[in-house]
Amino acid sequence: MAGVILHHALRNALIPAVTIIALDFASLISGAVITETVFAWPGIGRLFIESMDGRDYPVLMGLMMIGSVSLVLASLLADIAYSVLDPRIRYD
């Protein structure tokens, strides 16, 4: 019974969870901006806010590039996890 649940039910149930985790990655990054600003912690979020205040556009573009690349990588990892969890999903 446990083998059936682990092999069939859990793999199918993990597909929506992988989707939510991958989509919440952007919220995690934007939450870091707010948290680092409120508590004055050094980090990428605080650097982003300070660069906006100082109109340092090259730093802003670099941070936006880091954020967008990390979001694309999270989506790629979610797609790879889909194909591992459900063998019916194929990318040709």
N, C-alpha and C positions, 0 to 999 in steps of 0.2 A: 504494500500500500504506500509506504513512504517513498519507494523508488518511483512509483507512478506519479506521485505528487511532485517530486523533485525533477523528474525528467520531462514531464509533459506540462503540468500546470504552472510550475514556477518559471519556466522559460517563456511561456506565453504571457505570464503576468509581468515579467520584467520589461517587456517592450514599452509600455506606456511610462514606466518609471524612468527608463533611459531617456525618453523624450523630454520628460519634465526636468530631469537633471541637466540635460544639455541646454535647454532653453533658459533655465534659471542661472546659467553661468553669467550671462550679461547682467542680471540683477545683482549677482554677487560682486561684480566689479564696480557697479555704480554704488552699491552699498558701502564699499570700501572708501569711495570718495567722500561720502557723507560722514562716515565714522572717523576717518583720519582728520577731517576738517573740524569736527566737533571736539574731539579729544586732543587735537594738536599733535597727533602721532606722525612721525616722518614716514613717508611712503609715496607710492605713485599717485594716489588720490590727492594728497596734499600738494604734491608737485604740480598736478594738473590745475588745481585752483590757484596756486601762486603764479603759474604761467599765464593763466587767464587774466589775473589782476595786473601782471606786468606786461601783457601783450607780447609774450615771447612765442611767436608763431611757430618757429622751427621745433621747439620742445612740444608744443601742443600737437603738431602734426605727427611727431614721433610717438607720442603717447596714444594718439588716435590709431596709428598704425599698429602699435602693440596690442591695443584692445581689439581691433578688428581681426588681426591675425589669430589671436587667442580664441575669438568667437568662431572663426572658420575652423580652427583645429578642434574645438569642442564639437562642432557639428560633424566633422569628419570622423571623430572617435565615436560619436553616436551612431553614425551610419555603419561603421565597422562592427559595433556592438550589435546592431540589428541583424547583420548577416551571420554573426556567431550565434545569437540566440535563436533565430528562426531560419532554418536552412531553406525555406521556401523563398526567402528574399534573396534575389540575385542581382548583381550589378554587372552588366555586360559591357 
